Amino acid sequence: MKTVKATPNSVLGFFVNPPGMHKTLGGVIMLDDDGKTEGIKTRYFEIHDVGDKTPVHGDVKPGDIVAVSHGRWSRGIDIERDDGKKLHSIDPKDILGIYDGPVENIA
């Protein structure tokens, strides 16, 4: 993969949970607004890089999975990766928390 670093005030990450209605292992149903491929729900991202002047620097690091408020990321940019994931810019203010469970449990 090409090396891409976050600017000092930004966070970059890869989208990890697909849109649509999901049910967590604990039984919580997470709905999108239309139940199709787009809608309102918390999104999860795997952190690629964190700028050194963001309010989350030191708390969030590459490899962490974070919950981000709905709609608070850019459309993404194509980066050459074998898995086809796109890199997204995330507003540090909209990071709701760090997820510490297994990635396969994210709804």
TORPAMAR-848764 format. One record per atom (N, C-alpha, C, O): residue number from 1; residue in three letters; x, y, z. Coordinates in nm, 3 decimals. Example, Ala and Ser with C-alpha at 12.3 -4.5 7.8 and 13.67 -1.06 7.14 Angstrom:
TORPAMAR-848764
{site 1,"ALA",{1.319,-0.569,0.780}},
{site 1,"ALA",{1.230,-0.450,0.780}},
{site 1,"ALA",{1.320,-0.330,0.780}},
{site 1,"ALA",{1.424,-0.332,0.846}},
{site 2,"SER",{1.285,-0.225,0.708}},
{site 2,"SER",{1.367,-0.106,0.714}},
{site 2,"SER",{1.290,0.003,0.787}},
{site 2,"SER",{1.341,0.114,0.804}},
end
This chain:
TORPAMAR-848764
{site 1,"MET",{0.085,-0.119,0.000}},
{site 1,"MET",{0.000,0.000,0.000}},
{site 1,"MET",{0.088,0.124,0.000}},
{site 1,"MET",{0.194,0.126,0.062}},
{site 2,"LYS",{0.043,0.226,-0.069}},
{site 2,"LYS",{0.113,0.353,-0.069}},
{site 2,"LYS",{0.107,0.410,0.073}},
{site 2,"LYS",{0.011,0.387,0.146}},
{site 3,"THR",{0.210,0.484,0.111}},
{site 3,"THR",{0.211,0.545,0.243}},
{site 3,"THR",{0.132,0.674,0.240}},
{site 3,"THR",{0.162,0.765,0.162}},
{site 4,"VAL",{0.032,0.683,0.324}},
{site 4,"VAL",{-0.050,0.803,0.338}},
{site 4,"VAL",{-0.056,0.835,0.487}},
{site 4,"VAL",{-0.092,0.749,0.568}},
{site 5,"LYS",{-0.020,0.956,0.522}},
{site 5,"LYS",{-0.022,0.998,0.661}},
{site 5,"LYS",{-0.130,1.103,0.681}},
{site 5,"LYS",{-0.164,1.179,0.590}},
{site 6,"ALA",{-0.184,1.107,0.802}},
{site 6,"ALA",{-0.283,1.209,0.837}},
{site 6,"ALA",{-0.214,1.344,0.852}},
{site 6,"ALA",{-0.100,1.351,0.899}},
{site 7,"THR",{-0.282,1.450,0.813}},
{site 7,"THR",{-0.231,1.584,0.839}},
{site 7,"THR",{-0.242,1.608,0.990}},
{site 7,"THR",{-0.311,1.532,1.058}},
{site 8,"PRO",{-0.177,1.711,1.044}},
{site 8,"PRO",{-0.175,1.729,1.189}},
{site 8,"PRO",{-0.312,1.732,1.258}},
{site 8,"PRO",{-0.323,1.691,1.374}},
{site 9,"ASN",{-0.415,1.780,1.190}},
{site 9,"ASN",{-0.547,1.794,1.254}},
{site 9,"ASN",{-0.649,1.692,1.206}},
{site 9,"ASN",{-0.769,1.713,1.224}},
{site 10,"SER",{-0.605,1.582,1.144}},
{site 10,"SER",{-0.701,1.487,1.088}},
{site 10,"SER",{-0.677,1.345,1.138}},
{site 10,"SER",{-0.574,1.313,1.197}},
{site 11,"VAL",{-0.777,1.261,1.113}},
{site 11,"VAL",{-0.771,1.119,1.143}},
{site 11,"VAL",{-0.812,1.045,1.016}},
{site 11,"VAL",{-0.910,1.083,0.951}},
{site 12,"LEU",{-0.739,0.940,0.981}},
{site 12,"LEU",{-0.771,0.859,0.863}},
{site 12,"LEU",{-0.805,0.718,0.908}},
{site 12,"LEU",{-0.742,0.664,0.998}},
{site 13,"GLY",{-0.905,0.659,0.843}},
{site 13,"GLY",{-0.943,0.523,0.880}},
{site 13,"GLY",{-1.014,0.451,0.768}},
{site 13,"GLY",{-1.056,0.511,0.669}},
{site 14,"PHE",{-1.028,0.318,0.786}},
{site 14,"PHE",{-1.096,0.233,0.690}},
{site 14,"PHE",{-1.230,0.190,0.749}},
{site 14,"PHE",{-1.236,0.144,0.863}},
{site 15,"PHE",{-1.337,0.205,0.672}},
{site 15,"PHE",{-1.473,0.168,0.709}},
{site 15,"PHE",{-1.478,0.017,0.730}},
{site 15,"PHE",{-1.435,-0.058,0.642}},
{site 16,"VAL",{-1.530,-0.031,0.845}},
{site 16,"VAL",{-1.530,-0.175,0.869}},
{site 16,"VAL",{-1.667,-0.239,0.883}},
{site 16,"VAL",{-1.678,-0.361,0.871}},
{site 17,"ASN",{-1.774,-0.163,0.908}},
{site 17,"ASN",{-1.906,-0.227,0.919}},
{site 17,"ASN",{-1.996,-0.188,0.802}},
{site 17,"ASN",{-2.008,-0.070,0.770}},
{site 18,"PRO",{-2.057,-0.286,0.740}},
{site 18,"PRO",{-2.141,-0.257,0.623}},
{site 18,"PRO",{-2.273,-0.192,0.662}},
{site 18,"PRO",{-2.324,-0.216,0.771}},
{site 19,"PRO",{-2.329,-0.109,0.573}},
{site 19,"PRO",{-2.461,-0.050,0.598}},
{site 19,"PRO",{-2.570,-0.157,0.603}},
{site 19,"PRO",{-2.550,-0.270,0.558}},
{site 20,"GLY",{-2.685,-0.121,0.656}},
{site 20,"GLY",{-2.799,-0.211,0.665}},
{site 20,"GLY",{-2.835,-0.241,0.809}},
{site 20,"GLY",{-2.760,-0.206,0.900}},
{site 21,"MET",{-2.949,-0.306,0.833}},
{site 21,"MET",{-2.991,-0.342,0.967}},
{site 21,"MET",{-2.904,-0.457,1.020}},
{site 21,"MET",{-2.877,-0.553,0.949}},
{site 22,"HIS",{-2.863,-0.445,1.145}},
{site 22,"HIS",{-2.781,-0.549,1.206}},
{site 22,"HIS",{-2.827,-0.571,1.349}},
{site 22,"HIS",{-2.889,-0.484,1.410}},
{site 23,"LYS",{-2.797,-0.689,1.402}},
{site 23,"LYS",{-2.827,-0.721,1.541}},
{site 23,"LYS",{-2.696,-0.760,1.609}},
{site 23,"LYS",{-2.626,-0.849,1.562}},
{site 24,"THR",{-2.663,-0.692,1.720}},
{site 24,"THR",{-2.540,-0.723,1.790}},
{site 24,"THR",{-2.553,-0.855,1.864}},
{site 24,"THR",{-2.664,-0.906,1.880}},
{site 25,"LEU",{-2.442,-0.910,1.910}},
{site 25,"LEU",{-2.446,-1.035,1.986}},
{site 25,"LEU",{-2.526,-1.018,2.115}},
{site 25,"LEU",{-2.583,-1.115,2.165}},
{site 26,"GLY",{-2.531,-0.896,2.168}},
{site 26,"GLY",{-2.610,-0.869,2.289}},
{site 26,"GLY",{-2.758,-0.849,2.261}},
{site 26,"GLY",{-2.835,-0.828,2.355}},
{site 27,"GLY",{-2.800,-0.855,2.135}},
{site 27,"GLY",{-2.941,-0.844,2.099}},
{site 27,"GLY",{-2.987,-0.705,2.062}},
{site 27,"GLY",{-3.106,-0.686,2.035}},
{site 28,"VAL",{-2.898,-0.608,2.060}},
{site 28,"VAL",{-2.937,-0.472,2.023}},
{site 28,"VAL",{-2.953,-0.465,1.871}},
{site 28,"VAL",{-2.862,-0.502,1.797}},
{site 29,"ILE",{-3.069,-0.418,1.826}},
{site 29,"ILE",{-3.094,-0.402,1.682}},
{site 29,"ILE",{-3.051,-0.262,1.642}},
{site 29,"ILE",{-3.097,-0.163,1.699}},
{site 30,"MET",{-2.963,-0.256,1.544}},
{site 30,"MET",{-2.913,-0.128,1.493}},
{site 30,"MET",{-2.973,-0.109,1.354}},
{site 30,"MET",{-2.937,-0.181,1.261}},
{site 31,"LEU",{-3.063,-0.013,1.341}},
{site 31,"LEU",{-3.134,0.010,1.215}},
{site 31,"LEU",{-3.072,0.121,1.134}},
{site 31,"LEU",{-3.021,0.219,1.190}},
{site 32,"ASP",{-3.076,0.107,1.004}},
{site 32,"ASP",{-3.053,0.218,0.914}},
{site 32,"ASP",{-3.189,0.283,0.894}},
{site 32,"ASP",{-3.291,0.224,0.927}},
{site 33,"ASP",{-3.192,0.404,0.840}},
{site 33,"ASP",{-3.322,0.471,0.825}},
{site 33,"ASP",{-3.409,0.409,0.718}},
{site 33,"ASP",{-3.531,0.423,0.722}},
{site 34,"ASP",{-3.349,0.339,0.622}},
{site 34,"ASP",{-3.430,0.280,0.517}},
{site 34,"ASP",{-3.410,0.128,0.504}},
{site 34,"ASP",{-3.475,0.064,0.422}},
{site 35,"GLY",{-3.321,0.071,0.587}},
{site 35,"GLY",{-3.300,-0.072,0.584}},
{site 35,"GLY",{-3.235,-0.125,0.458}},
{site 35,"GLY",{-3.233,-0.246,0.434}},
{site 36,"LYS",{-3.181,-0.035,0.376}},
{site 36,"LYS",{-3.118,-0.079,0.252}},
{site 36,"LYS",{-2.967,-0.061,0.263}},
{site 36,"LYS",{-2.907,-0.104,0.362}},
{site 37,"THR",{-2.906,0.000,0.165}},
{site 37,"THR",{-2.760,0.011,0.166}},
{site 37,"THR",{-2.707,0.140,0.226}},
{site 37,"THR",{-2.586,0.153,0.244}},
{site 38,"GLU",{-2.793,0.233,0.257}},
{site 38,"GLU",{-2.746,0.355,0.322}},
{site 38,"GLU",{-2.844,0.393,0.429}},
{site 38,"GLU",{-2.959,0.349,0.427}},
{site 39,"GLY",{-2.802,0.475,0.523}},
{site 39,"GLY",{-2.892,0.515,0.629}},
{site 39,"GLY",{-2.819,0.565,0.752}},
{site 39,"GLY",{-2.697,0.582,0.750}},
{site 40,"ILE",{-2.895,0.587,0.858}},
{site 40,"ILE",{-2.841,0.646,0.979}},
{site 40,"ILE",{-2.807,0.539,1.080}},
{site 40,"ILE",{-2.895,0.466,1.125}},
{site 41,"LYS",{-2.681,0.530,1.116}},
{site 41,"LYS",{-2.635,0.443,1.224}},
{site 41,"LYS",{-2.490,0.477,1.253}},
{site 41,"LYS",{-2.422,0.539,1.172}},
{site 42,"THR",{-2.446,0.436,1.368}},
{site 42,"THR",{-2.305,0.454,1.402}},
{site 42,"THR",{-2.222,0.371,1.306}},
{site 42,"THR",{-2.258,0.258,1.272}},
{site 43,"ARG",{-2.112,0.425,1.263}},
{site 43,"ARG",{-2.020,0.355,1.174}},
{site 43,"ARG",{-1.891,0.328,1.250}},
{site 43,"ARG",{-1.855,0.402,1.342}},
{site 44,"TYR",{-1.824,0.223,1.212}},
{site 44,"TYR",{-1.698,0.186,1.275}},
{site 44,"TYR",{-1.586,0.192,1.174}},
{site 44,"TYR",{-1.603,0.154,1.058}},
{site 45,"PHE",{-1.472,0.241,1.218}},
{site 45,"PHE",{-1.355,0.256,1.132}},
{site 45,"PHE",{-1.232,0.199,1.201}},
{site 45,"PHE",{-1.215,0.214,1.322}},
{site 46,"GLU",{-1.147,0.134,1.122}},
{site 46,"GLU",{-1.015,0.094,1.171}},
{site 46,"GLU",{-0.922,0.210,1.143}},
{site 46,"GLU",{-0.909,0.255,1.029}},
{site 47,"ILE",{-0.857,0.259,1.247}},
{site 47,"ILE",{-0.771,0.377,1.233}},
{site 47,"ILE",{-0.644,0.342,1.156}},
{site 47,"ILE",{-0.574,0.245,1.187}},
{site 48,"HIS",{-0.616,0.424,1.056}},
{site 48,"HIS",{-0.494,0.409,0.976}},
{site 48,"HIS",{-0.385,0.502,1.032}},
{site 48,"HIS",{-0.271,0.459,1.049}},
{site 49,"ASP",{-0.420,0.628,1.060}},
{site 49,"ASP",{-0.324,0.725,1.112}},
{site 49,"ASP",{-0.397,0.837,1.183}},
{site 49,"ASP",{-0.511,0.870,1.149}},
{site 50,"VAL",{-0.331,0.897,1.281}},
{site 50,"VAL",{-0.388,1.007,1.360}},
{site 50,"VAL",{-0.290,1.123,1.356}},
{site 50,"VAL",{-0.171,1.107,1.385}},
{site 51,"GLY",{-0.341,1.241,1.320}},
{site 51,"GLY",{-0.256,1.360,1.320}},
{site 51,"GLY",{-0.213,1.397,1.461}},
{site 51,"GLY",{-0.287,1.374,1.557}},
{site 52,"ASP",{-0.093,1.452,1.473}},
{site 52,"ASP",{-0.037,1.478,1.605}},
{site 52,"ASP",{-0.094,1.600,1.676}},
{site 52,"ASP",{-0.056,1.628,1.790}},
{site 53,"LYS",{-0.184,1.674,1.612}},
{site 53,"LYS",{-0.246,1.789,1.677}},
{site 53,"LYS",{-0.397,1.772,1.696}},
{site 53,"LYS",{-0.467,1.868,1.726}},
{site 54,"THR",{-0.447,1.649,1.679}},
{site 54,"THR",{-0.590,1.624,1.699}},
{site 54,"THR",{-0.618,1.609,1.848}},
{site 54,"THR",{-0.529,1.573,1.924}},
{site 55,"PRO",{-0.743,1.636,1.890}},
{site 55,"PRO",{-0.777,1.619,2.032}},
{site 55,"PRO",{-0.773,1.473,2.077}},
{site 55,"PRO",{-0.772,1.446,2.197}},
{site 56,"VAL",{-0.772,1.378,1.983}},
{site 56,"VAL",{-0.770,1.236,2.020}},
{site 56,"VAL",{-0.630,1.176,2.013}},
{site 56,"VAL",{-0.612,1.058,2.043}},
{site 57,"HIS",{-0.530,1.255,1.972}},
{site 57,"HIS",{-0.393,1.204,1.961}},
{site 57,"HIS",{-0.347,1.152,2.097}},
{site 57,"HIS",{-0.361,1.221,2.198}},
{site 58,"GLY",{-0.295,1.032,2.099}},
{site 58,"GLY",{-0.253,0.971,2.225}},
{site 58,"GLY",{-0.358,0.877,2.280}},
{site 58,"GLY",{-0.324,0.780,2.348}},
{site 59,"ASP",{-0.486,0.904,2.251}},
{site 59,"ASP",{-0.595,0.817,2.295}},
{site 59,"ASP",{-0.630,0.715,2.187}},
{site 59,"ASP",{-0.658,0.599,2.216}},
{site 60,"VAL",{-0.627,0.761,2.062}},
{site 60,"VAL",{-0.660,0.676,1.947}},
{site 60,"VAL",{-0.532,0.654,1.868}},
{site 60,"VAL",{-0.458,0.748,1.841}},
{site 61,"LYS",{-0.508,0.527,1.831}},
{site 61,"LYS",{-0.385,0.495,1.758}},
{site 61,"LYS",{-0.415,0.404,1.640}},
{site 61,"LYS",{-0.521,0.342,1.636}},
{site 62,"PRO",{-0.324,0.396,1.544}},
{site 62,"PRO",{-0.346,0.307,1.430}},
{site 62,"PRO",{-0.378,0.165,1.476}},
{site 62,"PRO",{-0.316,0.111,1.567}},
{site 63,"GLY",{-0.477,0.105,1.408}},
{site 63,"GLY",{-0.522,-0.030,1.442}},
{site 63,"GLY",{-0.644,-0.032,1.533}},
{site 63,"GLY",{-0.715,-0.133,1.538}},
{site 64,"ASP",{-0.670,0.078,1.606}},
{site 64,"ASP",{-0.790,0.085,1.691}},
{site 64,"ASP",{-0.915,0.085,1.604}},
{site 64,"ASP",{-0.913,0.133,1.491}},
{site 65,"ILE",{-1.024,0.032,1.659}},
{site 65,"ILE",{-1.155,0.041,1.595}},
{site 65,"ILE",{-1.233,0.146,1.673}},
{site 65,"ILE",{-1.247,0.135,1.795}},
{site 66,"VAL",{-1.284,0.247,1.602}},
{site 66,"VAL",{-1.358,0.355,1.669}},
{site 66,"VAL",{-1.500,0.365,1.614}},
{site 66,"VAL",{-1.524,0.339,1.497}},
{site 67,"ALA",{-1.592,0.404,1.701}},
{site 67,"ALA",{-1.730,0.434,1.662}},
{site 67,"ALA",{-1.735,0.582,1.624}},
{site 67,"ALA",{-1.684,0.666,1.698}},
{site 68,"VAL",{-1.796,0.612,1.510}},
{site 68,"VAL",{-1.803,0.748,1.459}},
{site 68,"VAL",{-1.949,0.785,1.434}},
{site 68,"VAL",{-2.025,0.703,1.382}},
{site 69,"SER",{-1.988,0.906,1.470}},
{site 69,"SER",{-2.123,0.954,1.445}},
{site 69,"SER",{-2.159,0.937,1.299}},
{site 69,"SER",{-2.073,0.948,1.211}},
{site 70,"HIS",{-2.287,0.912,1.272}},
{site 70,"HIS",{-2.335,0.894,1.135}},
{site 70,"HIS",{-2.303,1.015,1.049}},
{site 70,"HIS",{-2.323,1.129,1.092}},
{site 71,"GLY",{-2.254,0.991,0.930}},
{site 71,"GLY",{-2.233,1.096,0.832}},
{site 71,"GLY",{-2.112,1.184,0.857}},
{site 71,"GLY",{-2.098,1.288,0.793}},
{site 72,"ARG",{-2.024,1.145,0.949}},
{site 72,"ARG",{-1.912,1.232,0.986}},
{site 72,"ARG",{-1.780,1.183,0.928}},
{site 72,"ARG",{-1.681,1.169,0.999}},
{site 73,"TRP",{-1.780,1.157,0.798}},
{site 73,"TRP",{-1.659,1.115,0.730}},
{site 73,"TRP",{-1.671,1.156,0.585}},
{site 73,"TRP",{-1.780,1.186,0.535}},
{site 74,"SER",{-1.560,1.159,0.518}},
{site 74,"SER",{-1.562,1.195,0.376}},
{site 74,"SER",{-1.602,1.073,0.293}},
{site 74,"SER",{-1.619,0.964,0.346}},
{site 75,"ARG",{-1.616,1.094,0.164}},
{site 75,"ARG",{-1.653,0.984,0.075}},
{site 75,"ARG",{-1.543,0.879,0.064}},
{site 75,"ARG",{-1.571,0.764,0.029}},
{site 76,"GLY",{-1.422,0.915,0.093}},
{site 76,"GLY",{-1.313,0.819,0.086}},
{site 76,"GLY",{-1.230,0.837,-0.039}},
{site 76,"GLY",{-1.274,0.897,-0.137}},
{site 77,"ILE",{-1.110,0.785,-0.034}},
{site 77,"ILE",{-1.021,0.791,-0.148}},
{site 77,"ILE",{-0.972,0.650,-0.178}},
{site 77,"ILE",{-0.958,0.568,-0.087}},
{site 78,"ASP",{-0.947,0.623,-0.303}},
{site 78,"ASP",{-0.898,0.491,-0.342}},
{site 78,"ASP",{-0.749,0.481,-0.312}},
{site 78,"ASP",{-0.669,0.563,-0.358}},
{site 79,"ILE",{-0.714,0.381,-0.235}},
{site 79,"ILE",{-0.574,0.349,-0.206}},
{site 79,"ILE",{-0.555,0.204,-0.249}},
{site 79,"ILE",{-0.643,0.121,-0.224}},
{site 80,"GLU",{-0.446,0.173,-0.311}},
{site 80,"GLU",{-0.424,0.036,-0.357}},
{site 80,"GLU",{-0.410,-0.058,-0.238}},
{site 80,"GLU",{-0.311,-0.052,-0.165}},
{site 81,"ARG",{-0.510,-0.144,-0.220}},
{site 81,"ARG",{-0.510,-0.244,-0.114}},
{site 81,"ARG",{-0.567,-0.372,-0.170}},
{site 81,"ARG",{-0.655,-0.370,-0.257}},
{site 82,"ASP",{-0.518,-0.484,-0.122}},
{site 82,"ASP",{-0.568,-0.613,-0.169}},
{site 82,"ASP",{-0.713,-0.636,-0.130}},
{site 82,"ASP",{-0.787,-0.704,-0.203}},
{site 83,"ASP",{-0.757,-0.581,-0.016}},
{site 83,"ASP",{-0.894,-0.603,0.032}},
{site 83,"ASP",{-0.995,-0.503,-0.025}},
{site 83,"ASP",{-1.114,-0.515,0.003}},
{site 84,"GLY",{-0.950,-0.406,-0.104}},
{site 84,"GLY",{-1.040,-0.311,-0.169}},
{site 84,"GLY",{-1.097,-0.203,-0.080}},
{site 84,"GLY",{-1.184,-0.128,-0.125}},
{site 85,"LYS",{-1.053,-0.191,0.046}},
{site 85,"LYS",{-1.106,-0.089,0.136}},
{site 85,"LYS",{-1.062,0.050,0.092}},
{site 85,"LYS",{-0.955,0.067,0.033}},
{site 86,"LYS",{-1.147,0.150,0.122}},
{site 86,"LYS",{-1.115,0.289,0.091}},
{site 86,"LYS",{-1.076,0.361,0.219}},
{site 86,"LYS",{-1.128,0.331,0.327}},
{site 87,"LEU",{-0.985,0.454,0.206}},
{site 87,"LEU",{-0.941,0.535,0.318}},
{site 87,"LEU",{-1.035,0.655,0.332}},
{site 87,"LEU",{-1.067,0.720,0.232}},
{site 88,"HIS",{-1.077,0.684,0.455}},
{site 88,"HIS",{-1.169,0.795,0.481}},
{site 88,"HIS",{-1.108,0.893,0.579}},
{site 88,"HIS",{-1.031,0.856,0.667}},
{site 89,"SER",{-1.145,1.020,0.563}},
{site 89,"SER",{-1.108,1.123,0.658}},
{site 89,"SER",{-1.219,1.131,0.762}},
{site 89,"SER",{-1.336,1.141,0.727}},
{site 90,"ILE",{-1.182,1.127,0.890}},
{site 90,"ILE",{-1.278,1.127,1.000}},
{site 90,"ILE",{-1.257,1.253,1.083}},
{site 90,"ILE",{-1.143,1.287,1.116}},
{site 91,"ASP",{-1.364,1.322,1.117}},
{site 91,"ASP",{-1.354,1.440,1.203}},
{site 91,"ASP",{-1.328,1.390,1.346}},
{site 91,"ASP",{-1.411,1.318,1.401}},
{site 92,"PRO",{-1.216,1.428,1.408}},
{site 92,"PRO",{-1.185,1.379,1.542}},
{site 92,"PRO",{-1.294,1.408,1.645}},
{site 92,"PRO",{-1.311,1.332,1.741}},
{site 93,"LYS",{-1.370,1.518,1.626}},
{site 93,"LYS",{-1.477,1.553,1.720}},
{site 93,"LYS",{-1.591,1.452,1.718}},
{site 93,"LYS",{-1.667,1.444,1.814}},
{site 94,"ASP",{-1.602,1.375,1.610}},
{site 94,"ASP",{-1.713,1.282,1.595}},
{site 94,"ASP",{-1.678,1.138,1.630}},
{site 94,"ASP",{-1.757,1.047,1.606}},
{site 95,"ILE",{-1.560,1.117,1.684}},
{site 95,"ILE",{-1.524,0.984,1.734}},
{site 95,"ILE",{-1.593,0.967,1.868}},
{site 95,"ILE",{-1.565,1.039,1.963}},
{site 96,"LEU",{-1.685,0.869,1.874}},
{site 96,"LEU",{-1.766,0.848,1.995}},
{site 96,"LEU",{-1.696,0.763,2.099}},
{site 96,"LEU",{-1.720,0.778,2.219}},
{site 97,"GLY",{-1.609,0.673,2.055}},
{site 97,"GLY",{-1.540,0.586,2.148}},
{site 97,"GLY",{-1.456,0.484,2.076}},
{site 97,"GLY",{-1.462,0.471,1.954}},
{site 98,"ILE",{-1.377,0.411,2.154}},
{site 98,"ILE",{-1.290,0.306,2.101}},
{site 98,"ILE",{-1.354,0.172,2.131}},
{site 98,"ILE",{-1.388,0.143,2.246}},
{site 99,"TYR",{-1.371,0.090,2.030}},
{site 99,"TYR",{-1.431,-0.042,2.043}},
{site 99,"TYR",{-1.321,-0.141,2.083}},
{site 99,"TYR",{-1.214,-0.142,2.021}},
{site 100,"ASP",{-1.347,-0.224,2.185}},
{site 100,"ASP",{-1.242,-0.316,2.228}},
{site 100,"ASP",{-1.279,-0.463,2.211}},
{site 100,"ASP",{-1.212,-0.551,2.267}},
{site 101,"GLY",{-1.385,-0.491,2.135}},
{site 101,"GLY",{-1.423,-0.630,2.109}},
{site 101,"GLY",{-1.369,-0.677,1.975}},
{site 101,"GLY",{-1.300,-0.603,1.905}},
{site 102,"PRO",{-1.402,-0.802,1.940}},
{site 102,"PRO",{-1.356,-0.855,1.810}},
{site 102,"PRO",{-1.428,-0.787,1.693}},
{site 102,"PRO",{-1.547,-0.759,1.701}},
{site 103,"VAL",{-1.354,-0.763,1.588}},
{site 103,"VAL",{-1.408,-0.694,1.470}},
{site 103,"VAL",{-1.529,-0.768,1.413}},
{site 103,"VAL",{-1.623,-0.705,1.366}},
{site 104,"GLU",{-1.527,-0.901,1.416}},
{site 104,"GLU",{-1.638,-0.977,1.358}},
{site 104,"GLU",{-1.771,-0.958,1.435}},
{site 104,"GLU",{-1.876,-0.997,1.384}},
{site 105,"ASN",{-1.768,-0.900,1.553}},
{site 105,"ASN",{-1.891,-0.874,1.631}},
{site 105,"ASN",{-1.952,-0.738,1.601}},
{site 105,"ASN",{-2.060,-0.708,1.651}},
{site 106,"ILE",{-1.885,-0.656,1.521}},
{site 106,"ILE",{-1.940,-0.524,1.490}},
{site 106,"ILE",{-2.058,-0.540,1.398}},
{site 106,"ILE",{-2.051,-0.607,1.295}},
{site 107,"ALA",{-2.169,-0.476,1.437}},
{site 107,"ALA",{-2.290,-0.483,1.356}},
{site 107,"ALA",{-2.293,-0.369,1.257}},
{site 107,"ALA",{-2.388,-0.358,1.179}},
end
